[in-house]
Amino acid sequence: MYHFLMPGFLGAHDKFTRLFRNPIEKQGDAGRQQQLRQRVLPFMLRRTKELVASELPPKSEIIRSVALEGKQRDLYETVRLAMDTKLQEEISRNGFARSHIMILDALLKLRQVCCDPRLVKLDKAKNVDQSAKLELLMTLLPEMLEEGRKVLLFSQFTSMLALIEAELVAANIVYAKLTGQTKNREEVIAHFQEGDAKVFLISLKAGVQG
């Protein structure tokens, strides 16, 4: 975004990677992180809903906990224990600050197992066909649509959106889908806002870009 708005402000991509990205992400350099924060802070503006759309009602948030069961729970525990062993070895060998990539990878795999085991590229996940979140979603959706609601569904994983898409097709639910690969964004958005689509599948990356 800064390269688009203020070309050259953070330097060339290779220079930025050398001075900031690698020291911050790979070495845990707090000094460089603070230096980058101070450089971009004057150009960042955070506006709340109350400032830009005061007529909207307060946001209501309902958190639903979903318990993993059966094979999905067993897979989660298997992945958790395996990654815990790898992380302990990595941290003892390279230290916590230099183990960020593996830590993020472990968290990613655990999140994928929780969403749907089919997202995990592991042999142990191939025979697991349970997805507590997807089952709950397909239980809640029909009830919400019967009330005349339109539903936005966000996910970081486009592969998860593809799985939800298949369920919507099977349930004859009209939907629109927006990912980073979508070319006709305006048409897709209009299909949800003004057309027959009741559910809007949106990848988080595409939503931020929009």
C-alpha positions in Angstrom: 0.0 0.0 0.0 2.8 2.4 0.8 4.6 1.6 -2.5 1.3 2.5 -4.3 0.6 5.7 -2.3 4.1 6.9 -1.6 6.6 5.3 -4.0 10.1 5.2 -2.5 9.1 6.1 1.0 10.1 2.7 2.4 12.8 2.1 -0.2 13.0 -0.6 -2.9 11.5 -4.0 -2.1 14.9 -5.7 -1.6 16.1 -2.9 0.6 12.9 -3.0 2.7 13.3 -6.8 3.0 16.9 -6.5 4.1 16.4 -3.6 6.6 13.0 -4.4 8.1 11.3 -7.6 7.0 14.0 -10.1 7.6 15.2 -8.6 10.9 11.6 -8.3 12.2 10.1 -11.6 11.0 13.2 -13.9 11.2 15.3 -12.4 13.9 12.7 -10.8 16.2 14.5 -7.4 16.1 12.3 -5.2 18.3 14.5 -2.1 17.5 13.8 -2.4 13.8 10.2 -3.0 14.4 9.9 0.1 16.5 11.8 2.1 13.8 9.4 0.9 11.1 6.4 1.7 13.3 7.6 5.3 13.9 8.2 5.8 10.2 4.7 4.8 9.1 2.7 6.0 12.1 2.3 9.7 11.0 0.5 8.4 7.8 -1.9 6.0 9.5 -5.4 7.1 10.4 -7.7 4.9 12.3 -11.4 5.8 12.1 -14.1 4.0 14.1 -17.6 3.3 13.0 -18.9 5.9 15.4 -17.0 8.6 13.5 -18.0 7.6 9.9 -21.4 6.0 10.3 -23.0 7.1 13.6 -26.5 6.2 12.4 -25.6 2.5 12.5 -26.6 0.5 15.6 -24.0 -0.8 17.9 -22.4 -4.0 16.7 -23.7 -7.2 18.3 -21.3 -10.1 18.6 -22.2 -13.7 19.3 -19.3 -16.1 19.9 -20.1 -19.8 19.2 -17.8 -22.4 20.5 -17.5 -25.6 18.4 -16.3 -28.7 20.0 -14.2 -31.1 17.9 -15.2 -34.7 18.1 -14.2 -38.1 16.9 -11.6 -38.4 14.2 -11.2 -34.6 13.8 -10.4 -34.3 17.5 -7.9 -37.2 17.3 -6.3 -35.6 14.3 -6.0 -32.2 16.1 -4.2 -33.9 19.1 -1.9 -35.8 16.7 -0.9 -32.6 14.9 -0.6 -30.7 18.1 1.7 -33.2 19.8 3.9 -33.6 16.7 4.3 -29.8 16.2 5.0 -29.4 19.9 7.9 -31.8 19.7 9.3 -30.1 16.6 8.9 -26.6 18.1 10.7 -27.6 21.3 13.6 -28.9 19.3 13.6 -25.9 17.0 13.5 -23.4 19.9 16.2 -25.2 21.9 18.4 -25.2 18.8 17.8 -21.7 17.4 16.0 -19.8 20.2 12.5 -18.4 20.3 13.2 -15.3 18.3 14.4 -17.3 15.3 11.7 -19.9 15.4 8.8 -17.6 14.4 8.3 -19.3 11.0 7.9 -22.7 12.5 5.6 -21.4 15.2 3.4 -19.7 12.6 3.4 -22.9 10.5 2.3 -24.9 13.6 -0.5 -22.5 14.4 -1.6 -22.6 10.7 -1.9 -26.4 10.6 -3.9 -26.4 13.9 -6.3 -23.7 12.5 -6.7 -25.7 9.3 -7.6 -28.9 11.3 -10.2 -26.9 13.2 -11.7 -25.5 10.0 -11.7 -28.7 8.0 -9.2 -31.6 8.0 -9.3 -31.6 4.2 -7.3 -28.3 4.3 -4.3 -30.1 5.9 -1.8 -31.6 3.5 -0.9 -34.6 5.7 -1.5 -38.3 5.1 -3.2 -38.7 8.5 -5.8 -36.1 7.5 -6.9 -37.9 4.3 -9.3 -40.3 6.0 -10.9 -37.7 8.2 -14.2 -36.5 6.8 -15.6 -34.7 9.9 -15.8 -30.9 10.1 -17.5 -29.6 13.2 -17.4 -26.0 11.9 -18.8 -26.8 8.5 -21.6 -28.9 10.0 -22.6 -26.1 12.3 -22.5 -23.6 9.5 -24.8 -25.7 7.4 -27.2 -26.0 10.3 -27.3 -22.3 11.0 -27.4 -21.0 7.5 -30.9 -22.2 6.4 -32.4 -20.8 9.6 -30.8 -17.4 9.0 -31.9 -17.3 5.3 -35.4 -18.2 6.2 -35.5 -15.1 8.4 -34.7 -13.1 5.3 -31.1 -12.3 6.1 -28.2 -12.0 3.8 -24.9 -13.6 5.1 -21.3 -12.7 4.6 -18.8 -15.5 5.1 -15.1 -14.7 5.5 -12.2 -17.1 5.5 -8.5 -16.7 5.1 -8.4 -20.0 3.3 -9.8 -20.0 -0.3 -9.8 -23.8 -0.1 -12.2 -23.6 2.8 -14.5 -21.3 0.8 -14.4 -24.0 -2.0 -15.7 -26.6 0.5 -18.4 -24.2 1.7 -19.3 -23.5 -1.9 -19.8 -27.2 -2.6 -22.2 -27.4 0.4 -24.2 -24.4 -0.8 -24.6 -26.0 -4.3 -25.8 -29.2 -2.7 -28.3 -27.2 -0.6 -29.5 -25.1 -3.6 -28.4 -21.9 -1.9 -27.7 -19.0 -4.3 -24.3 -17.4 -3.4 -21.7 -15.0 -4.7 -17.9 -15.5 -4.3 -15.1 -13.0 -4.1 -11.4 -14.1 -3.9 -8.1 -12.7 -5.2 -8.8 -14.5 -8.5 -12.1 -12.8 -9.1 -12.0 -10.6 -12.2 -15.5 -9.1 -12.4 -15.6 -7.8 -8.8 -18.3 -5.2 -9.4 -20.7 -7.8 -11.0 -20.1 -10.3 -8.1 -20.8 -7.6 -5.5 -23.9 -6.5 -7.4 -25.1 -10.1 -7.5 -25.1 -10.2 -3.7 -26.3 -6.6 -3.1 -29.0 -6.4 -5.7 -29.4 -9.9 -7.1 -30.6 -13.3 -5.9 -27.4 -14.3 -4.0 -28.2 -14.8 -0.3 -24.7 -15.7 0.8 -21.4 -13.9 0.0 -18.2 -16.0 0.3 -15.2 -13.6 0.7 -11.5 -14.4 1.1 -10.0 -12.1 3.7 -7.3 -11.0 1.3 -9.8 -10.1 -1.4 -11.9 -8.2 1.2 -8.9 -6.1 2.3 -8.0 -5.4 -1.3 -11.6 -4.2 -1.9 
